[in-house]
Amino acid sequence: MAGVAVTKVVHRCDEAKENKRLDLSGCQLTQVPDAIYLLMKNTRVEVCDFSGNLIRRIPTKLPTKFPYITELNLGCNRLSSLPDELKEMKDLKRLDISTNSFTSLPDLIYGYSKLQHLNMEKNEVKEFDVNNLKSMLSLVEVNFQDNPLTDDVYNQLLEIKMFNVLITPRDRELDSVD
């Protein structure tokens, strides 16, 4: 990281000590820096924002270093998977993994019993088990807009009434041209 970027990260870590919100969005990070764990030692981080970076992999130690996270924003990165260790984030209520390279819904998401908001917009998700999603009783809203969902998954999502589902509308006239 260049000097200016390091200063930005340190400054934002200092802010997080006051408000419990670690905002490292738009810091040009290619990875989650190990230094943040030292800088944030003895701080109860509840909101973590790594959006708008170039991150390809989330470190497995993130949930053990920040066990109280309720909101995690990993949007606009280069992620295609999440480490299994993230299932330890038992208090997670909001997860944003939009604008990444996911081709499926990570299985660990189904284990988040408190998850209310899931943003998967602008990925490459085609199919997943919609019944598993429907079994998540705490969900309030999911966003699958701008994903190449199969017709079957798309139609199953349209039928969900227990929480709000955002999907990109399909032009029925174009679909029937075939």
Secondary structure, DSSP 8 states (H G I E B T S, - for coil): --HHHHHHHHHHHHHHHHHSEEE-TTS--SS--THHHHHTTT----EEE--SS------TTHHHHSTT-SEEE--SS--S---GGGGG-TT--EEE--SS--SS--GGGGG-TT--EEE--SS------HHHHHT-TT--EEE-TTS---HHHHHHHHH--SSEEE-----HHHHTT-
